[in-house]
Amino acid sequence: MIFYATAVSSYSAKVRIVLAVKRVAFEEVAPPGGYRSAEYRAIVPMGTLPAIRIGDWVLSESEAINEYLEESYPEPAMLPADLQLRARVRFLCRFHDLVLEPKVRALFAHVNPARRDARQVAALRSDIEARIAQLASWVQPQPWLLTPTISLADCGPLVTLPLVVMMLAACGQAIVLPPVLQGWLDAAQAHAPVRQALDPWSAATQAWLAATHGA
Ligand SMILES: N[C@@H](CCC(=O)N[C@@H](CS)C(=O)NCC(=O)O)C(=O)O
């Protein structure tokens, strides 16, 4: 399996967690010509990261990839057996991708102080804090957000919550996560597959933020 990804790509990190948990053998390759390039789009029509390729078969969109991995490599399961809990896991995945992450992504434009709009940062911060509070109210880490073993619902927030802390700090706006989520993040740090998947992303993101902040 070829895994098209880069170290700094947060959606790639989300899929890398599943690859690590399920011990899938893969080769990580940077997108030829860069993401969005004509060369990469000739392989992956969406032009986005992440994507996987097995022979001529290509799949993009992190959630579709994670569900494919869950079905292809059922052990360890990352969707619970109970149908209602399984649906809640999927709900949190959608909430992350469609509601929380886009607001965090919008902060990228403001990391460079020369291009920062303080009012927009404050508005994004307020939206993000409200969404994080919702997330905190829906979960009861045991120790994972909804389940005793890591599920697909953990993967997006495991990347996006540290990202929002780093991004807002770079924008001069430190935030404190709700204790329930900070405790979950701290516990996740002790999980070897999560560390293996996230350490390269974290280092690359910190380097990008430092370079962009000082640009
Ligand atoms: N909905 C997509 C979002 C992926 C995404 O936006 N990836 C970024 C890198 S983290 C990217 O490829 N951006 C380039 C673009 O949007 O053209 C997914 O879940 O895979």
The ligand as an SDF file (V2000), in Angstrom:
LIG
                    3D

 20 19  0  0  0  0  0  0  0  0999 V2000
  -11.7140   16.1840    3.3740 N   0  0  0  0  0  0  0  0  0  0  0  0
  -10.3370   15.8610    3.0930 C   0  0  0  0  0  0  0  0  0  0  0  0
   -9.4710   17.0240    3.5170 C   0  0  0  0  0  0  0  0  0  0  0  0
   -8.0240   16.7590    3.2260 C   0  0  0  0  0  0  0  0  0  0  0  0
   -7.2130   18.0250    3.1620 C   0  0  0  0  0  0  0  0  0  0  0  0
   -7.7340   19.1560    3.1320 O   0  0  0  0  0  0  0  0  0  0  0  0
   -5.9150   17.8300    3.0940 N   0  0  0  0  0  0  0  0  0  0  0  0
   -5.0150   18.9460    2.9500 C   0  0  0  0  0  0  0  0  0  0  0  0
   -3.6970   18.6090    3.5710 C   0  0  0  0  0  0  0  0  0  0  0  0
   -3.8940   18.3100    5.3340 S   0  0  0  0  0  0  0  0  0  0  0  0
   -4.8390   19.1420    1.4610 C   0  0  0  0  0  0  0  0  0  0  0  0
   -4.6080   18.1920    0.7400 O   0  0  0  0  0  0  0  0  0  0  0  0
   -4.9850   20.4010    1.0000 N   0  0  0  0  0  0  0  0  0  0  0  0
   -4.8400   20.6860   -0.4010 C   0  0  0  0  0  0  0  0  0  0  0  0
   -6.1550   21.0540   -1.0510 C   0  0  0  0  0  0  0  0  0  0  0  0
   -7.1430   21.1820   -0.3400 O   0  0  0  0  0  0  0  0  0  0  0  0
   -6.1640   21.1900   -2.2810 O   0  0  0  0  0  0  0  0  0  0  0  0
   -9.9330   14.5730    3.8050 C   0  0  0  0  0  0  0  0  0  0  0  0
  -10.5520   14.2620    4.8340 O   0  0  0  0  0  0  0  0  0  0  0  0
   -9.0210   13.8730    3.3480 O   0  0  0  0  0  0  0  0  0  0  0  0
  1  2  1  0
  2  3  1  0
  2 18  1  0
  3  4  1  0
  4  5  1  0
  5  6  2  0
  5  7  1  0
  7  8  1  0
  8  9  1  0
  8 11  1  0
  9 10  1  0
 11 12  2  0
 11 13  1  0
 13 14  1  0
 14 15  1  0
 15 16  2  0
 15 17  1  0
 18 19  2  0
 18 20  1  0
M  END
$$$$
